[in-house]
């Protein structure tokens, strides 16, 4: 079975790309407005991070005016 690109083996699904698309944000815009490195935003966008940084997550949620569950979801296998 093929894994979705935004899902890691723990069942955590990152939905940042969907939220950004709906709100009209680019990765560069989010980086500048949140003061984050591009690589950091890219990791959350692609779901390739292995550890969630609460500071980063809070900055993203604050900027996008959303909740954590809008960006990260747990799905049982």
Number of C-alpha atoms within 10 A of each C-alpha: 3 4 8 10 11 19 19 15 9 11 13 16 19 25 20 24 19 13 16 18 11 9 10 10 14 11 17 14 13 19 18 11 12 18 12 15 13 14 11 15 22 17 15 22 20 16 21 15 16 11 6 10 10 9 9 16 17 16 16 25 18 13 12 19 12 13 13 15 11 14 21 18 14 12 10 7 6
